[in-house]
């Protein structure tokens, strides 16, 4: 605690080591991802000299390297997002063993706690249900090897042991995990089967919105048409990479946004006709090699009621 006049200023100090997945990232982006902070907040801290990289002052556009040490001071900062044990209605456990738990996540639930989000999350549910996640890393993200948007439903896996976490993270990075999504998009993509390869980065001036932009991270999305309707097309999508909002950004980039996704240009009138209050996007299948047993694991998730209803309405036109 630092005393300034009659006022006490509480400073929380965090020491972080840059992991493989953030090698080459801008320092403001790296700190934001590691601590779950908005980039604007991190930029303020850097400008005030509250972030050091290997002991030296930095600019927010400087790049980090694997193993570099970041020291972050958080004056007068409320507690970082934390896991608060609470069972969440609708979260289904589809597989559980000593090393992993596979969840079917409903819409409206985040993968983990974060600043700016006061709703339910998967890790808090697991804690409330008595699951023990004994992996290292930032406490509010322990065990998370993949994330689904709050507005996206479906399958995700959480590592319960350190060894499982390391192996699964490596599997996701090496693209050996099958991540299959179904998406209802506006119009009819041409061709009906294709690959979108375009870099994704944060949209300037948009705290949470991403965009296809030069200098973004390499991103690859494969899609195939399952069924075409009058106003929309149901696609099966396989992700080769796993960037934030990747499917939503790539489909918007080819002018076929996910139905019900106004952030990326979807028609709100169409969404209203289908009774949708979120993007029609569902993590339908997940396949990977079990990190300990080596067994091939395959899971499927049925469409939740809101997506099924929208599909029935659009198919009747």
C-alpha positions in Angstrom: 0.0 0.0 0.0 1.3 3.4 -1.0 0.4 6.6 1.1 -0.3 9.7 -0.9 -1.1 12.6 1.5 -4.0 11.3 3.6 -5.1 8.9 0.8 -4.0 5.3 0.5 -3.3 4.0 -3.0 -3.5 0.2 -3.3 -1.2 -1.2 -6.0 -1.6 -4.8 -7.1 1.5 -6.1 -8.9 1.4 -8.9 -11.4 4.4 -10.7 -12.8 3.7 -12.6 -16.0 5.8 -14.7 -18.4 4.9 -14.5 -22.0 3.7 -18.0 -23.3 4.3 -19.5 -26.7 0.9 -18.5 -28.0 1.6 -14.7 -27.6 5.0 -14.6 -29.2 5.3 -11.5 -31.4 2.1 -9.9 -30.1 1.9 -6.2 -29.3 2.5 -5.8 -25.6 -0.9 -4.1 -25.0 -2.7 -7.1 -26.6 -0.6 -9.6 -24.7 -1.2 -8.1 -21.3 -4.9 -7.7 -22.1 -5.3 -11.3 -23.0 -3.2 -12.6 -20.0 -5.1 -10.5 -17.5 -8.5 -10.3 -19.1 -8.3 -6.5 -19.2 -9.6 -4.2 -22.0 -6.8 -3.0 -24.2 -7.8 0.6 -23.5 -7.1 0.0 -19.8 -3.7 -1.6 -20.6 -2.8 1.3 -22.9 -3.5 3.6 -20.0 -1.3 1.6 -17.7 1.6 1.5 -20.2 1.3 5.3 -20.7 1.6 5.8 -17.0 4.7 3.6 -16.7 2.8 0.8 -15.0 4.0 -2.0 -17.3 7.6 -3.1 -17.7 9.0 -5.6 -20.2 12.1 -7.4 -18.9 12.5 -4.5 -16.5 12.4 -1.7 -19.1 9.7 0.9 -19.9 7.8 0.2 -23.1 5.5 1.6 -25.7 2.1 -0.1 -26.3 3.1 -1.1 -29.8 6.3 -2.9 -28.7 6.3 -6.7 -29.3 6.8 -9.4 -26.8 8.8 -12.6 -27.1 8.3 -16.1 -25.5 9.7 -16.1 -22.0 9.9 -12.4 -21.6 8.8 -11.1 -18.2 6.0 -8.5 -17.9 5.5 -6.6 -14.7 2.1 -4.9 -14.4 1.1 -2.5 -11.6 -2.7 -2.1 -11.2 -3.2 1.0 -8.9 -6.7 1.5 -7.5 -7.8 -1.4 -9.6 -10.8 -3.5 -8.6 -10.2 -7.2 -8.2 -9.5 -9.0 -11.5 -12.2 -11.3 -12.7 -12.4 -14.3 -10.6 -14.1 -17.7 -10.5 -17.1 -17.5 -8.2 -18.5 -21.0 -7.6 -22.1 -21.1 -8.9 -24.0 -23.8 -10.8 -25.4 -22.5 -14.1 -28.6 -23.8 -15.5 -28.3 -25.4 -18.9 -24.6 -26.3 -18.8 -24.4 -30.0 -19.6 -21.5 -32.3 -18.8 -21.1 -34.7 -21.7 -17.8 -36.3 -20.6 -15.8 -36.3 -17.4 -12.7 -38.1 -16.2 -9.6 -37.4 -14.1 -8.0 -35.2 -16.8 -10.7 -33.5 -18.9 -14.3 -32.4 -18.8 -16.3 -31.8 -22.0 -19.2 -29.3 -21.8 -22.1 -28.5 -23.9 -22.4 -24.8 -23.3 -25.7 -22.9 -23.7 -26.0 -19.4 -25.1 -25.5 -16.6 -22.6 -22.6 -18.3 -20.8 -19.0 -17.2 -21.1 -16.1 -19.6 -21.1 -14.5 -18.0 -18.1 -14.8 -14.8 -16.0 -13.6 -11.5 -17.4 -13.8 -7.9 -16.7 -16.9 -6.3 -18.2 -18.8 -9.6 -18.0 -21.1 -10.1 -15.0 -23.0 -13.1 -16.3 -22.5 -16.8 -15.8 -19.4 -18.7 -17.0 -18.3 -22.3 -17.5 -15.4 -22.3 -14.9 -17.7 -20.9 -12.2 -20.2 -23.6 -12.9 -17.5 -26.3 -12.7 -16.3 -24.9 -9.4 -19.9 -24.7 -8.1 -20.5 -28.3 -9.2 -17.4 -29.6 -7.3 -15.0 -30.0 -10.2 -11.4 -29.4 -9.4 -9.3 -27.7 -12.1 -5.6 -28.1 -11.0 -3.7 -26.3 -13.8 -1.4 -23.4 -13.7 -1.9 -20.0 -15.3 -4.2 -17.0 -14.6 -6.7 -18.3 -12.0 -9.8 -17.1 -13.9 -8.7 -19.0 -17.1 -7.3 -22.2 -15.6 -8.0 -25.3 -17.7 -9.3 -23.3 -20.7 -7.8 -24.6 -23.9 -10.5 -23.2 -26.2 -13.2 -20.5 -25.9 -16.7 -20.1 -27.3 -18.3 -16.6 -27.5 -21.1 -15.9 -25.0 -23.5 -15.9 -28.0 -22.3 -19.2 -29.4 -23.5 -22.5 -28.0 -22.0 -26.0 -28.2 -19.1 -28.1 -27.3 -15.9 -27.2 -25.5 -13.3 -29.1 -23.5 -11.6 -28.0 -20.2 -8.4 -29.6 -18.9 -8.5 -30.6 -15.3 -4.8 -31.7 -14.9 -1.6 -29.9 -15.8 -0.4 -32.6 -18.1 -3.7 -32.7 -20.0 -3.7 -28.9 -20.3 -0.2 -28.9 -21.9 -1.0 -31.6 -24.3 -4.4 -30.2 -25.4 -3.0 -26.7 -25.8 -0.3 -28.2 -28.1 -3.0 -30.1 -30.0 -5.1 -27.0 -30.6 -2.0 -25.1 -31.7 -0.9 -27.8 -34.1 -4.5 -27.9 -35.5 -4.9 -31.6 -34.8 -8.3 -31.0 -33.1 -11.5 -31.3 -35.2 -13.6 -28.3 -34.4 -16.8 -28.5 -36.5 -19.4 -25.7 -36.3 -22.8 -25.3 -38.0 -23.8 -21.7 -39.1 -26.8 -20.3 -40.8 -25.6 -17.5 -43.0 -27.5 -14.9 -45.0 -27.8 -15.5 -48.7 -25.9 -18.2 -50.7 -22.1 -18.4 -50.7 -20.5 -18.8 -54.1 -19.0 -21.3 -54.4 -21.0 -23.6 -52.1 -17.8 -25.2 -50.8 -14.7 -23.2 -50.1 -11.9 -21.9 -47.9 -11.5 -18.4 -46.5 -7.9 -17.5 -45.7 -7.7 -13.9 -44.5 -5.8 -12.4 -41.5 -7.9 -11.3 -38.5 -7.0 -8.5 -36.1 -8.8 -6.1 -33.8 -10.8 -3.4 -35.6 -9.4 0.0 -34.9 -11.6 1.9 -32.5 -13.6 -1.3 -31.6 -12.9 -2.7 -28.2 -14.4 -6.1 -28.9 -14.9 -6.2 -32.6 -12.5 -8.0 -35.0 -12.0 -7.5 -38.7 -10.1 -8.9 -41.7 -7.1 -6.5 -41.8 -3.5 -6.4 -43.0 -1.1 -7.3 -40.1 -3.8 -9.5 -38.5 -3.2 -13.1 -37.4 -3.2 -15.8 -40.0 -6.7 -17.3 -40.1 -8.2 -20.2 -42.2 -11.9 -21.3 -42.3 -13.2 -24.1 -44.4 -17.0 -24.3 -45.2 -19.3 -26.7 -46.9 -23.0 -26.3 -47.7 -25.4 -28.6 -45.8 -28.7 -27.1 -47.1 -29.7 -24.0 -49.0 -32.9 -22.1 -48.3 -34.6 -19.1 -49.9 -33.0 -16.5 -47.6 -30.1 -18.4 -46.0 -27.7 -21.3 -46.2 -26.8 -23.8 -43.5 -23.1 -24.4 -43.5 -20.7 -26.9 -41.9 -17.6 -25.1 -40.9 -14.2 -26.5 -39.9 -11.7 -24.1 -38.3 -8.1 -24.6 -39.1 -7.1 -21.8 -36.8 -9.0 -20.4 -33.8 -9.1 -16.6 -33.7 -11.5 -14.5 -31.8 -14.9 -14.3 -33.7 -13.2 -16.1 -36.6 -16.3 -17.6 -38.2 -18.3 -14.4 -37.8 -15.6 -12.2 -39.2 -14.8 -14.5 -42.2 -18.5 -15.0 -43.2 -19.1 -11.2 -42.9 -16.0 -10.7 -45.1 -17.5 -12.6 -47.9 -20.8 -10.8 -47.4 -22.7 -13.7 -45.9 -22.8 -12.9 -42.1 -24.2 -15.3 -39.6 -28.0 -14.8 -39.3 -28.7 -12.8 -36.1 -25.3 -11.2 -35.9 -25.8 -7.5 -36.2 -22.2 -6.7 -35.0 -21.0 -8.1 -38.3 -23.6 -6.8 -40.6 -26.5 -9.3 -40.3 -30.0 -8.1 -41.2 -32.0 -7.5 -37.9 -35.3 -7.9 -39.8 -34.4 -11.4 -40.9 -33.3 -12.3 -37.3 -36.6 -11.0 -35.9 -38.6 -13.1 -38.4 -36.7 -16.2 -37.3 -37.1 -15.3 -33.6 -33.3 -15.1 -33.1 -31.7 -12.9 -30.4 -28.1 -14.1 -31.1 -26.0 -15.3 -34.0 -27.0 -18.7 -35.5 -23.7 -20.4 -34.7 -23.2 -23.7 -32.9 -20.2 -25.8 -32.0 -21.7 -29.1 -33.2 -18.8 -31.6 -33.1 -15.5 -31.8 -31.3 -12.9 -34.5 -31.9 -9.4 -34.9 -30.3 -7.1 -37.6 -29.0 -7.4 -38.0 -25.2 -4.3 -36.3 -23.7 -3.6 -39.2 -21.4 -5.1 -42.4 -22.8 -4.5 -41.7 -26.5 -8.1 -42.7 -27.2 -9.9 -41.0 -30.1 -12.7 -38.9 -28.6 -15.7 -37.7 -30.6 -18.6 -35.6 -29.3 -21.7 -34.2 -30.9 -24.2 -31.6 -29.8 -27.8 -31.2 -31.0 -29.1 -27.7 -32.0 -30.6 -25.9 -29.0 -34.3 -24.9 -29.2 -33.8 -21.3 -30.5 -31.5 -22.4 -33.4 -33.8 -25.4 -34.2 -36.8 -23.1 -34.3 -35.1 -20.6 -36.6 -34.1 -23.4 -38.9 -37.6 -24.8 -39.1 -39.0 -21.3 -39.9 -36.5 -20.5 -42.7 -36.9 -24.0 -44.2 -40.7 -23.4 -44.5 -40.4 -20.4 -46.8 
